[in-house]
Amino acid sequence: MQQTICLAKISSTPQRIERRGRDKKRSISECPGRHVTDALGKWSFQPVIGEDADILDDWEDKEGEFFRSLSYLAHLYQFEPVRRRDYAYPLNIYRAFQHANEILYRIDPAIDLCIVRSAKRKASLATFITFTPKFDLYYIPLVNYHAHVQAAKQPDSIGLLNSVMAYVHKILQIDFFTEENSFLHYYYTMLADSLLYEQSDENELITNGAVDTMKCGRDLEYELLKPNHIKEFQRRLKNYKRKGRCADQLRALAASAFDLYRAYPDRSIVDSFRPDIQYPKPEYEEAETVQGYETLSFIWDTDDPTGKQVLNYVDDDLNNKTEFDRPLSVQVFDTRQSSVTLSLDFERRVYELLAKLSSFLNKTTWKT
């Protein structure tokens, strides 16, 4: 049976409390007014803001830009958006975004919605779709290509292949492992330098291989940077008359590359990677995402001891990361849009070309 500790009467107004001790009495200040909460009137309260405090900076401009962008989105996809005055800021943005996102999902589940913030945009809406490649890494081997360039037995075939390689490197911007800012450069230089101090036949083989590889790679890169390979691309393809299975494969490969170049003459696959849109994270978390340039590169060889060691390093590095940046097609609604421009045609064709090129270069011989 529960026991009542004490009973007390609660007065509707605060009462004076007498203090015990030394026969002294002291008044306790009472809250003014008829209700105890009336005293809160003299206080002002500020919102508790955490790591997203900047959301309140220039909030009127952000709110205005967001709902202007939302009107462009709603006009294109023909739906009634949440109105700006329906909720207070920033709840109105949250509600409007969720509403628009749900509608877009019903129209096409592949379309994602995000808010773009940059130096020029404070809160513009953007839609995007994501391309998922068949493989995680597209590393294009060069060792056989270099051997045939050195042999110089088929100048017409080498010339046409040079145009393909120059397009992939210069226009699509696939890194050479010899470039200092490339992902693989670090591993090759590390193998060429650090293993000099470790005495073993295997390490000496890897070290010498890395040194030779860097030299040969620089020679190839220097050759492909010559402007004539792009300028002569169409003429070389048109005049290529060699017959045979390998020649037919090279002709088809070059035709695919040239058609892509003609359709998108200045477009690079690097521009399709938008980690700021796909995975907006603080700077300290960027290292946990596999960047696009880390998945695309020219490599010397994947089967020799040096190449195998490089791939082991790459595997250890990338396996510690949790996300992959994928190519995107983005449409930003900072102006009125007349049509949906989302398309992954370029990305699909680039990855198909890289797979065909890698397969072709992996051939040990080019018999006609």
N, C-alpha and C positions, 0 to 999 in steps of 0.2 A: 504494500500500500504506500503510495507516494505521500510524503509529508510536505506540508507547506512551511517554508523557512520563516517567512514573515509576511505580514499584511501591511499595506500602506495605502494612504489616500493620496492621489495625485491632484494637486491644485491646478486650476486652469491658468493661474498667473504665477510667476516666480515669487518665492517667499524668502524673507530674510532668515539666514541661518546663524544661530548663535554658536560661537566658538568656545570651547572649553579651555580651561587653564588660566591660572593667575587672575581669575575674576575679571578678565578684560573682555570686552565685547568689541567686535569690529564688523562693520557693514560689508556685505558682499554685494558687489555691483550687480544690478539687475538689468536684464535685457529690456530695452525700451519697447513701447507699443503693447498691443494686446496679445501678440503671438510671439513665441520664442524665435521664429524664423525671420521676424521683421528686422533683426539686427544685421542680417546678411546684405541688406540694401546698401550699406556703405562700403561693401567690398566689390572688387572687380575680378573676374576670373578669366584667365587666358587658357587656350587649348593646350593640351599636352602633345608636343610634337616630337617625334623620334627621328629616325634616319631619313624620312621623306619630307623634311621640313621645307625643302625648296618647292614643294607642290603649292605652297601659298604665296610664293613670289610671283608677282605680276599675274595673279590668278584671274583677273578680269580679262586680260589679253588671252590667256590660255583658254579660258572658257569660251570666249568669242570665237577664237580660231577653231576650236574643237567642233562647236555646233555649226559653224559655217562649212567645215569639212564634212560633217555628218549630212548636211543638206545635199552636198554634191553626191555623196554615196547613196543616199536614199533616192535621189532623182534617177541615178543610173540603174539601180536595182528595183526601183518602183515599190517602195514601202513607206509607211508613215512612221517617222522617227519620234522618239521621245522628245518632248519640247524642253527648251532650256529652263523655262520657269516652273516646270512640274516639280522639281526638287531643288534644294539648296546645293550650292557648290561645296565640296566636289561630288556629292552624292548624285547630282544630276548627270555628271559625266559617266560615273560608274553604271548607273541604270541605263543610260542611252547606249553605252558601249555593249553591255550585256544583251540588250534588246537587238541591236544591229547584228551582233555576232550570231545570235540564235537564228535570225532570219537568213543570214548568209549560209549557215550550215545546212539549213533546209533546202536552199537553192543548189548548193554544191558543197558536199562535206570536205572537199579538197582545199577549199578557200579558207585561209586564216585571216584574222583581222588584228591589227595592232595600231598603237599610237606612236608616231614618229616624232622624235625630239632631236633637233640638231641646231646648228648655229643659225639656220634660216627658218626653222620651224619650231614652234613651241608646243603644239599639240595637234598635229594633222593626222588624220586617219589614213591608213594604207592597207590594202589587201595583198596577199602573197600566196603563191603555191610553191611547193617544194619538190625538187627532183631528187630521187634516191638512186644513186648509181648501183650497178650490179655488184661491183667490188668496192672495197674500202680504199684501196691504194691503186693508183695507176702510175707505175714507175716504168718508163720506156727505156729498154736496154740499148746501148750504143756499141757494144764490142764488135758485133758482126758488121754493122754499118761502117765502122771505122776500118775494118779489115778490107772491105770491098772498095772503099774510097782509096785506100792505100794501093790496092791492086790495080785500080784504074783500067779494068778490062772492058767495062761496059759504060762508056762515058754518057751515052744517052739515058741509060737507066739511072746512073748516079746523079746526073743533072736533074732529072725529074724528081728523084727522091730528095735531093737537096732542097728543091722548092717546097715539097711537102714538109720537110723538117724545119725549114726556115719559117714557114707559116705557123706551125705549131709553136715554135719557140718565140718568134717576134710578135706575132699578131695575137695568138691565143695566150701568150705569156706563160708558157710552161717553163719552169726554171731548169737551168743546167746545174748539175751538182757542183760545178766549179765556181758558180757565182757566190760571192761572200755572204749575201743575204738570203741564200737558199737554205732550205731545211737540211738537206743532206750534206752540205758543205762542211758543217761542223763535225760530222762523224768521220768523213774522209780525212780531214786535216788532223783530227785527234788520232786516228790510226797511223797517219804518216809521221806524227811527232812523238806521242807518248810511248809507243811500243819500242822506240829505239833503245830505251833503257832496260828492256826486259830481254834477257838472253835466252832465246829458244829458236829452233828452226822454224816452227810454225809462226811465231810472231815476226820473225825476220821476213818470212814469205808474205805475210799480210802487210807489213810496213812497206816493203819494196813494191808490192802491188798497188798500194795506195798512192805512192809517189809517182809511179809510172802512169797510173790511171788519171791523176790530176793533170799531168802534162798532156796526155793524149786528149783528154776532155777539153782542155783549153784550146787546143788546135782545132778541134771540131767546132767549138763555139765561135771561134774567130772566123772560121769559114762561113758559117751559117748567118753571121751578122752582115755579110756583104749584101747590098741592096739588090743586086742583079737576080738573086734567086726568086724574089717575089715578083720582080718586073718581068722575068722570063717565064713565069709559071704557065700562063695560058699557051704561049708558043711551044714550050717543051711538051705540054700535054697533047696539043694538036698534032705535033710532028712525031710523036712517039709511035713507031711502026713495028717495033720488035714483037716477035711471035713467041708463043710458049706459055705454059701454065704460070710460071713465076712472073713473066712479063704481063700477062693478063691480070694477075692479082695486083701488080704495081699500078697498072693503068686504072683499074677500078678504085684503088686506094687514092690515087692522085685526083681522079675525077670527083670523088666524095669530098676531098679536101678543098678542091677549087670551087665546087658548087657552094660549099659552106662559106668560103671566103667571099665569093661573089654576092651571096645573100646577106652576109654580115661583115662587110669589109673592114670595119674598125673595131669590132667587138671582141673583147677578151673574156675568157671564162672566169678570170679573177673577179671581174665586175659582178658576176652572178652570186658571189659569196657576200652575204650581208649579216654578219654575226650580231650587229647592233639591232637588227630586226628580229632575227630568229631566236637568239638567246641573249636578251638584254641582261647583263650581269655587271656587278661592280668589278673594278680592275683586278682585285685580288682573286677573283674566281676565273679570270680569263684562261689561266694555265690549265684548267680542267677540261677545256674544250679543244678538240682536234681542229686546228685551223685548216681552211681549204687548201692553202699553198703547201701544207704538209702532206697532203694526199696525192699531189700531182708533181711529177718531176721526171727529168731524164736521169738515168742511173747508168753506170758503166756496164756492170754485169751483175746478175743475181745468183750465178752459180759458182763463181770463183771464190777462193777463201776470203778475199777482201770484201766482196759483195755480200757474202753470207754473214760476215761479222757486222757490216753496216745494217743489214736487215734485222739482225738480232738486237742491235741498239734501238732501232726504230720500233721494233715490236715491244721492247721493254718500256720505251717512252710512251707510246700511244696507249698501251694497255692500262696505264695509270690514269687515263682520262675517261670521262664519263659521257661526253657528248661529241657529236660530229657536226661541224658546220656543213650544211648541204647547199647546193646551188638553188637560188630562188628566182622567181619572176615576180616583180613588185609593181604595183600600181598605186601611186600616191594621190590622194584626193585633196590637193591644195588649190586646184582649179576645177571647174566643171568639166566632166568627162563625157565624151559622146559615145564611147563604146568600151567594152571590157577588153583590155590589152594583155591580160595574163596569158602567157604562152611559154611552154618549156621546149619548143621546137629546137632552139639553138642549143640548149644544154643537152638534150637527148642526142643530137647529131654530133656534138663535140665528143661525148663519152663513147659513142659508137666508133668514131674516127680513132680515138686514142687506143681503143681495144684492138682495132684492126691493124693499126700501125705497130703496136707492141707485138702482136702475133706475127706480122710480116718480118719484123726485125729479129725475131727469135729464131728464124730459119738459119741453119748453119751454112747453107749454100743457096745460091741464086741460079739454079740451072734453068736454062731456057729450052 
